[in-house]
Amino acid sequence: MTFLWPNSLWFLFALPLLALGYIASLRRRQKRALRYASLRVVDEALKKGSGIRAHLPPALLLVAIAAMLFATARPAAIVSLPSMHGTVILAMDISGSMRAQDIRPSRIEAAQAAAREFVRGQPADVRIGVVAFAATATLVQAPTQDREQILAAIDRFRPQYGTAVGNGILASLSAIFEGKHIDIGPVEGSLPNGNDPGATPLGAAPQTDNSTPAPVAPGSYRSAVIVLLTDGQTNTGPSPIEAARKSADLGVRIFTVGLGTTDGQVLRFGGWAMRAQLDEATLKTISDLTQGRYFKADSADKLRSIYHLLGNQFSMETQKTEITALFAALAALLSLAGAGLSLWWFGRII
């Protein structure tokens, strides 16, 4: 715990003086009692003011004053609070390796099913966008709160040739910073996007502002996050590590989900054969650079549980927050408790 006004804590040294003053007042009360003519009256007076009842209300008042003094110093602590993320970009790999069946019924079908559950589980005020990438990347659904449009975009996925994880990250950043220039380099071609008139091939979106957002601290942009789901095997396009550094400069966190098994599976098509394996090292580096987190999904059930966990990650986050109100409330409660006990036991407030 830290304090925004630490100099106010010097007033805490007054608490021992208050305690000494209370002890002195008790001694004066005993001396006055000895002047009574009747010893019976003296005995009743001393009994009435003895025991824990006599000292509990003043003790509560003393603790209340201490809490008030802490409140004046404006304490702050790391606490978990509801997240203010307004946008989540789902960047999903639809490359040929996603046809592997080491996750049943296949990687891409398991990813689609888990993504649907994730979308349905997000708060209604969260905008969700969908980016699909293979050799190039496409914004198949601009960020929206319309869950039906998002689910329809996910249902249209079909495996394509090539894997460019870097393009997927850069397309997601372009969707987040709409109208801002993101230096993504030359990109040729685009993925088929069905009949979706809102689909925007990477590099083809009209720019209304040529300025590039100024670099900030990694993970400091709280209005959006990227969820990147892939097997991580890049074979074309820009470096995914460099794209992750770009995301880090913009403060956008990337939560990476590694889909598949370490052993992978050999895929055969068109006279070619390839082993589709999970590239965990790259995905861990991406998440570390952007202050995100890496998850491994080696089964359909694990993938669904990861998306559920991701939803919890977005709904709550830890941050440094001023907690002055808590100390002020504690001081008020202790003062009321002390006054109430004093009235109940002695018929007067201390």
TORNUVEX-765179 format. One record per atom (N, C-alpha, C): residue in three letters; x negated, y, z. Coordinates in steps of 0.05 Angstrom, whole numbers, plus 5000, padded with zeros to 4 digits. Example, Ala and Ser with C-alpha at 12.3 -4.5 7.8 and 13.67 -1.06 7.14 Angstrom:
# TORNUVEX-765179
ALA473648865156/ALA475449105156/ALA473649345156/SER474349555142/SER472749795143/SER474250015157/
***
This chain:
# TORNUVEX-765179
MET498349765000/MET500050005000/MET498250255000/THR499050444984/THR497650704983/THR499550934990/PHE498351174993/PHE500051405001/PHE499351634982/LEU501451774972/LEU501151994954/LEU500352244970/TRP501252274995/TRP500452495012/TRP499152385037/PRO496752265035/PRO495552135059/PRO494952325082/ASN494652585077/ASN494052765099/ASN496252775120/SER498652705111/SER500852705130/SER500552495152/LEU498852295147/LEU498452085167/LEU497052185192/TRP495852415191/TRP494552525215/TRP496652575237/PHE499152615230/PHE501152665250/PHE501652415267/LEU500752185258/LEU501151935274/LEU499651945300/PHE497552115302/PHE496152145327/PHE497852265349/ALA500052385341/ALA501852495361/ALA503452285376/LEU503652045365/LEU505251825377/LEU504151755405/PRO501551715409/PRO500551655436/PRO501251875456/LEU501252125447/LEU502052345465/LEU504952325473/LEU506652245454/LEU509452205461/LEU509851985481/ALA508351765478/ALA508451545496/ALA507551625524/LEU505351775525/LEU504351875551/LEU506452065564/GLY507752235548/GLY509752415559/GLY512152255570/TYR512852035557/TYR515051865568/TYR514251745594/ILE511851645596/ILE510851525622/ILE510851735644/ALA509951975637/ALA509852195657/ALA512652265667/SER514652265648/SER517352325656/SER518452115675/LEU517751865671/LEU518651655689/LEU517551695717/ARG515051765719/ARG513851805745/ARG515152045760/ARG515752255746/ARG517052485758/ARG519852405768/ARG521152235753/ARG523852145761/ARG523651985787/GLN521651815790/GLN521351665814/GLN520751845838/LYS519152045834/LYS518452225856/LYS520952385866/ARG522652465846/ARG525052605854/ARG526952415869/ALA526952165862/ALA528751975875/ALA528051945905/LEU525451965912/LEU524651925940/LEU525652145958/ARG526552365947/ARG527552585963/ARG530452545973/TYR531752335962/TYR534552285970/TYR534652205999/ALA536752286013/ALA537052226041/ALA537751936046/SER539251826028/SER540251546032/SER538451356016/LEU537251156030/LEU535650956017/LEU537350785998/ARG539850746004/ARG541550585987/ARG541850725960/VAL542150985960/VAL542451135935/VAL539851115919/VAL537551125933/VAL534951095919/VAL534650825906/ASP535450615920/ASP535250345910/ASP537050305885/GLU539550415886/GLU541350385863/GLU540250545839/ALA539050775844/ALA538050935822/ALA535650805808/LEU533950675824/LEU531650545813/LEU532450295797/LYS534450145808/LYS535349905794/LYS536749975768/LYS538150195768/LYS539650275744/LYS537650345721/GLY535350445728/GLY533450525708/GLY531250335703/SER531350095715/SER529149905712/SER529849695691/GLY527749535685/GLY528149325666/GLY527849415637/ILE528249215618/ILE527849265590/ILE529849465579/ARG532249475591/ARG534349655581/ARG533449945582/ALA531950005603/ALA531150285607/ALA529150375586/HIS527550185576/HIS525350265558/HIS525850195529/LEU527850025523/LEU528349955495/LEU529250195477/PRO531250355486/PRO532050575469/PRO529750775463/PRO528150855483/PRO525851025477/PRO523850895458/ALA523450635461/ALA521550495444/ALA522550495415/LEU525150455411/LEU526250465384/LEU525950745372/LEU526350945389/LEU526051225379/LEU523151275371/LEU521251165386/LEU518451215380/LEU517651075353/VAL518750835349/VAL518150695323/VAL519550845300/ALA521950955305/ALA523251115285/ALA521651355277/ILE520451495296/ILE518751725290/ILE516351635274/ALA515251405281/ALA512951305265/ALA513751255236/ALA516151135232/ALA517051085205/ALA517551335190/MET518551545203/MET518951805190/MET516351925181/LEU514251895199/LEU511652015192/LEU510451865168/PHE510851595167/PHE509951445143/PHE511351545118/ALA513951605121/ALA515551695098/ALA514451955088/THR513652135106/THR512652395097/THR510052365081/ALA508552145085/ALA506152095070/ALA506651975042/ARG509251925036/ARG510051825010/ARG508551565002/PRO509251345016/PRO507851095010/PRO508750974983/ALA506850824971/ALA507350694945/ALA506250414947/ALA507650224933/ALA506749944934/ALA507349814907/ILE506149584902/ILE506649424878/ILE509149254884/VAL511249304869/VAL513749164873/VAL514849064847/SER516648874847/SER518048764823/SER520548924819/LEU520849034795/LEU523149194788/LEU524249104761/PRO526849164756/PRO527949104729/PRO526349234707/SER525749084686/SER524249184663/SER525949384647/MET524549574634/MET525849774618/MET525349714588/HIS524549464581/HIS524049394553/HIS526549434537/GLY526449604516/GLY528749644500/GLY528849464475/THR526449364467/THR526249214442/THR524448974446/VAL525348744435/VAL523848504434/VAL523648414405/ILE521148384395/ILE520748284368/ILE519947994368/LEU521647824356/LEU520947544353/LEU519447504327/ALA516847454329/ALA515147404306/ALA514747104303/MET516046974283/MET516146684281/MET514746584256/ASP513046384261/ASP511546254239/ASP513446074223/ILE513446114196/ILE515045944179/ILE513245814158/SER510745784165/SER508845664146/SER509345364143/GLY507945244123/GLY508344964117/GLY507644784141/SER505744864158/SER504944694181/SER507244674201/MET509244854199/MET511544844218/MET513444614211/ARG512844474188/ARG514444234181/ARG513543994197/ALA511344004211/ALA510343784226/ALA512443684246/GLN512443424250/GLN514443294267/GLN513343194293/ASP511043304302/ASP510043234328/ASP511843344350/ILE513543534343/ILE515743624360/ILE518343564345/ARG520043404357/ARG522443314343/ARG524743524344/PRO526343554323/PRO526143404297/PRO523843504280/SER523043754283/SER520743864270/SER520044124285/ARG517644224281/ARG516844464295/ARG518744694289/ILE519344734263/ILE520944974256/ILE523844944266/GLU524944704266/GLU527644664275/GLU527844704306/ALA525744604320/ALA525644634349/ALA525344934356/ALA523745074340/ALA523245354345/ALA525845514340/GLN527345444319/GLN529845584314/GLN531845544336/ALA532145294346/ALA534045234367/ALA533345384393/ALA530745384400/ALA529945534424/ALA530245834421/ALA529745934397/ALA530046224392/ALA532946304395/ARG534746134386/ARG537646194389/ARG538346224419/GLU537446034435/GLU537946044464/GLU536746294476/PHE534346364467/PHE533046604478/PHE534746854471/VAL535646874447/VAL537247114438/VAL539747134455/ARG541146914458/ARG543646914473/ARG543246984502/GLY540846924513/GLY540346974541/GLY539347254548/GLN538847424527/GLN537847694533/GLN540147884540/PRO539548084557/PRO541648274564/PRO542748414539/ALA545248494541/ALA546648604517/ALA545348864507/ASP544049014525/ASP542949274517/ASP540149244505/VAL539049004504/VAL536348964492/VAL536648924462/ARG535049084447/ARG535049044418/ARG533048824411/ILE533748654392/ILE531948444383/ILE531648464353/GLY529048444345/GLY528448434316/GLY527048174310/VAL527148094285/VAL525947834277/VAL524047884253/VAL521647784257/VAL519547784236/VAL518947494229/ALA518947424204/ALA518147164195/ALA515547194179/PHE513647014183/PHE511147034169/PHE510046764160/ALA508946764136/ALA507446534126/ALA504846654114/ALA504646654087/ALA502346784075/ALA502547084078/THR505047194078/THR505547474083/THR507747484105/ALA508547724112/ALA510447754134/ALA512747924125/THR515147864135/THR517548014128/THR519148074153/LEU520148324154/LEU522048394175/LEU524848304165/VAL525648064174/VAL528147954164/VAL530548064179/GLN530148184203/GLN532348314217/GLN531148544233/ALA531948794226/ALA531049024241/ALA532149004270/PRO530849124289/PRO531749114317/PRO534649204319/THR536349044332/THR539149094335/THR540248964360/GLN542549054369/GLN543948924391/GLN546048724381/ASP546348704355/ASP548348524343/ASP547248244343/ARG548048074362/ARG546947804364/ARG547647634340/GLU549847674327/GLU550547504304/GLU548647554281/GLN547847794276/GLN545947854255/GLN543247724261/ILE542447734286/ILE539847624294/ILE539947324290/LEU542047184299/LEU542246894296/LEU542346814267/ALA543746974251/ALA543846914222/ALA541146934209/ALA539447124218/ALA536747154207/ALA535046914214/ILE535346814239/ILE533846574248/ILE534646334232/ASP537246304226/ASP538246074212/ASP537146054183/ARG536346284172/ARG535446284144/ARG532546194140/PHE531146134162/PHE528346064159/PHE527945814142/ARG526045824123/ARG525245594108/ARG522145604106/PRO520845374109/PRO517845364108/PRO516745474082/GLN514545634083/GLN513245744060/GLN510245674061/TYR508845744040/TYR506045684039/TYR504345894054/GLY502145804065/GLY500145984078/GLY500946054106/THR499046154122/THR499546244149/THR497846494154/ALA499146724159/ALA497746974164/ALA498847084191/VAL497746984213/VAL498647084239/VAL498147384242/GLY495947474231/GLY495347764233/GLY497547934220/ASN498547844197/ASN500647994184/ASN503247984201/GLY503747764214/GLY506047754231/GLY505947954254/ILE503547984266/ILE503248184287/ILE503648464277/LEU502348524254/LEU502548794243/LEU505348864234/ALA506748674223/ALA509548724215/ALA511248784239/SER510748644261/SER512248694286/SER511648974297/LEU509149064296/LEU508449334304/LEU509849544287/SER510049484261/SER511449674243/SER514349694250/ALA515549464259/ALA518349474267/ALA518749624292/ILE516849614311/ILE517049754336/ILE516750054332/PHE514650124318/PHE514050414314/PHE515250494287/GLU517750474284/GLU519150534259/GLU518650824251/GLY517850864226/GLY517351134217/GLY514551234222/LYS512951084237/LYS510151144242/LYS508350984224/HIS506051104217/HIS504250964199/HIS502450774215/ILE502650514209/ILE500950314221/ILE499050214199/ASP496450244204/ASP494450174184/ASP494249874182/ILE495549764161/ILE495649474159/ILE494049374135/GLY493049554119/GLY491449474096/GLY493249384073/PRO492149324050/PRO493749244027/PRO494948964030/VAL497448944024/VAL498848684026/VAL500348644000/GLU499948413987/GLU501348353962/GLU503448143966/GLY505648183953/GLY507847983954/GLY509447993979/SER511447833980/SER513147824004/SER514547554005/LEU515547494029/LEU517047244032/LEU519847264022/PRO520947054010/PRO523747054004/PRO525447104029/ASN527447274027/ASN528947334051/ASN531947284047/GLY532647104030/GLY535447034027/GLY536947264015/ASN539447304025/ASN541147514015/ASN541347744035/ASP539447764052/ASP539547964073/ASP538648234061/PRO540548424057/PRO539748674045/PRO538048854063/GLY537948784089/GLY536348944107/GLY533548854110/ALA532748634097/ALA530048524100/ALA528048724087/THR525748764101/THR523748954092/THR521048814090/PRO520048764065/PRO517448644063/PRO515348814076/LEU513348684088/LEU511248834101/LEU509749004081/GLY509349254088/GLY507949444070/GLY509849584051/ALA512449514050/ALA514249634032/ALA516149834045/ALA516049854072/ALA517850034086/ALA517150324081/PRO519150494077/PRO518550774072/PRO517450904097/GLN515351064094/GLN514151204116/GLN515151484118/THR516251554141/THR517251834145/THR515251994161/ASP513151864172/ASP511252004188/ASP508551874183/ASN506652014172/ASN504051904165/ASN502151894189/SER502952004212/SER501252004235/SER501151734248/THR498851654258/THR498551404273/THR498751454302/PRO500351284317/PRO500551324346/PRO497751324359/ALA497351504378/ALA494751524391/ALA494251274408/PRO491751184410/PRO491150944427/PRO491750994456/VAL492750794469/VAL493450804498/VAL492250554511/ALA492650534537/ALA491650304552/ALA493150054544/PRO491849824542/PRO493249574535/PRO495449504555/GLY497749434544/GLY500049364561/GLY501649594572/SER500949834565/SER502150074578/SER504750154564/TYR505250054540/TYR507750134526/TYR510049954536/ARG511950074550/ARG513949924564/ARG516649904549/SER516750014525/SER519350014511/SER519749774493/ALA517549614488/ALA517849384470/ALA515749174475/VAL516248934468/VAL514348714470/VAL514648544445/ILE512548384439/ILE512648194417/ILE512447914428/VAL514247734418/VAL514047454424/VAL513147314399/LEU510647214399/LEU509447084375/LEU509546784378/LEU511046654360/LEU511246364361/LEU509946244336/THR507846084340/THR506345974318/THR504545744327/ASP503545594307/ASP501545394315/ASP498745514314/GLY498545764306/GLY496145914308/GLY494045874287/GLN494445704267/GLN492445644247/GLN492645844224/THR491046054225/THR491046264204/THR489246174181/ASN490246204156/ASN488546134133/ASN488646354112/THR489846574118/THR489946794099/THR490647054114/GLY490347284100/GLY491147534112/GLY489147644131/PRO489747864144/PRO487847994163/PRO487447824187/SER485247874201/SER484547724225/SER486647774247/PRO487747554258/PRO489647584280/PRO488447724305/ILE485847684309/ILE484547814332/ILE484548114328/GLU483848204303/GLU483848494298/GLU486648604300/ALA488648454291/ALA491448544293/ALA492148564322/ALA491248374339/ALA491848394367/ALA490448634380/ARG488048704371/ARG486748944382/ARG488349194374/LYS489549194350/LYS491249414342/LYS493649434361/SER494849204368/SER497049204386/SER496249304414/ALA493849224422/ALA492849304448/ALA492449614449/ASP491349724427/ASP491050014425/ASP493650164427/LEU495850034418/LEU498450164419/LEU499950094445/GLY498649934462/GLY499849874488/GLY501949664487/VAL502349524465/VAL504549324462/VAL503549054470/ARG504848924489/ARG504048664498/ARG505048444479/ILE503548234475/ILE504348014458/ILE504347764475/PHE506647634477/PHE506947384491/PHE506847164469/THR504747004470/THR504346794450/THR505446524459/VAL506746384441/VAL507746124446/VAL506445934426/GLY504745754435/GLY503445554418/GLY505245314413/LEU505945274389/LEU507945064382/LEU506444834369/GLY506644594381/GLY505344364370/GLY503644224391/THR502344014382/THR500543854400/THR497643894390/THR495843844408/THR492943884402/THR492043694380/ASP493043444380/ASP492343254359/ASP493643324332/GLY496143444334/GLY497543524309/GLY498543284293/GLN498943344267/GLN499943134250/GLN499043194221/VAL498442984206/VAL497543014178/VAL500043044160/LEU500143264145/LEU502343324127/LEU501343274098/ARG503043144082/ARG502443094055/ARG504543214037/PHE503743384017/PHE505643493998/PHE504043593974/GLY505343553950/GLY504143643925/GLY501343523920/GLY500743283929/GLY498143173925/GLY496043263944/TRP496843443964/TRP494943543984/TRP495543424011/ALA493543414028/ALA493943324055/ALA492643524074/MET493943584097/MET492743764116/MET493643674144/ARG491843724164/ARG492543664191/ARG493543924205/ALA496043914214/ALA497144144228/ALA496644124258/GLN494744274267/GLN493944264295/GLN494344534309/LEU494644534335/LEU495044774350/LEU492344914355/ASP492245174348/ASP489845334353/ASP490245494378/GLU489845374401/GLU490345504427/GLU488445734432/ALA485945704424/ALA483945904430/ALA484746184419/THR485746184394/THR486546444382/THR488946564397/LEU490846394403/LEU493246504416/LEU492746604444/LYS490946474458/LYS490146564485/LYS488646834483/THR486946864463/THR485547114459/THR487447344453/ILE489447284436/ILE491447494429/ILE492947584454/SER493847404470/SER495347474494/SER493547624514/ASP491047534517/ASP489247664536/ASP488647954528/LEU488147994502/LEU487448264492/LEU489748464497/THR492148364496/THR494448544498/THR495848544525/GLN494648414545/GLN495748394572/GLN498348234572/GLY498648054553/GLY501047884552/GLY500547614567/ARG501647404556/ARG501347144569/ARG501646924548/TYR500146714551/TYR500246484532/TYR501946254544/PHE503546134527/PHE505145894535/PHE504645674515/LYS504445434524/LYS504145204506/LYS506745044505/ALA507744994481/ALA510144844477/ALA509544594461/ASP509344364474/ASP508644124460/ASP511043934458/SER513444034464/SER515843874461/SER518244074458/ALA520443974448/ALA522744144444/ALA523844244471/ASP523844064491/ASP524844144518/ASP523044354530/LYS520344314527/LYS518444514538/LYS518844784524/LEU519344774498/LEU519745024483/LEU522145174494/ARG524345034499/ARG526745164510/ARG526245284537/SER524745134554/SER524145234581/SER522345484580/ILE520545484560/ILE518745714557/ILE520245964550/TYR522145944531/TYR523846174524/TYR525446274547/HIS526346084564/HIS527846164588/HIS525946324607/LEU523546224610/LEU521546364627/LEU520846634616/LEU520646654589/LEU520146914577/LEU522347114583/GLY524847024583/GLY527047204589/GLY526647314617/ASN525747144636/ASN525247244663/ASN522947434664/GLN520947394647/GLN518647564647/GLN519447844638/PHE521347864620/PHE522148124610/PHE524048264629/SER525648114644/SER527748234661/SER526548354686/MET524248244696/MET522848354719/MET519948394713/GLU518848604724/GLU515948654721/GLU514948804746/THR512448764752/THR511248894775/THR509949164767/GLN510349354784/GLN509149614779/GLN508949764805/LYS507249964805/LYS506850134829/LYS509150334832/THR510550324854/THR512950484858/THR512950614886/GLU513850854887/GLU514050994913/GLU516350874929/ILE515750814955/ILE517750684972/ILE518350854997/THR518251114993/THR518951305015/THR521751255026/ALA523651205008/ALA526351165017/ALA526650935036/LEU525050725033/LEU525250495051/LEU524450575079/PHE522250725082/PHE521450815108/PHE523351015121/ALA524551185104/ALA526451375114/ALA528951225124/ALA529851025109/ALA532150865117/ALA531650715143/LEU529150605146/LEU528450465170/LEU528450655194/ALA527450895190/ALA527451085212/ALA530251155221/ALA532051195201/ALA534851255208/ALA536251025223/LEU535750775214/LEU536950545228/LEU535950515256/LEU533350555260/LEU532250525287/LEU533250755306/SER533550985295/SER534551215312/SER537451155320/LEU539051065301/LEU541850995307/LEU542050775327/ALA540250575324/ALA540250345343/ALA539550435371/GLY537450605374/GLY536650705400/GLY538850875413/ALA540151045397/ALA542251215408/ALA544651045416/GLY545350845400/GLY547650675406/GLY547250515432/LEU544850405435/LEU544350245459/LEU544350425484/SER543250665481/SER543150845504/SER546050925513/LEU547850975494/LEU550551035500/LEU551950795513/TRP551450555502/TRP552750315512/TRP551850245540/TRP549250265545/TRP548250175572/TRP548450395593/PHE547950655585/PHE547750865605/PHE549751085602/GLY551451075581/GLY553551275577/GLY552451535568/ARG550051545559/ARG548851795549/ARG546651735529/ILE545951935513/ILE543751905494/ILE541152005506/ILE539051865502/ILE536451925515/ILE535752215509/
***
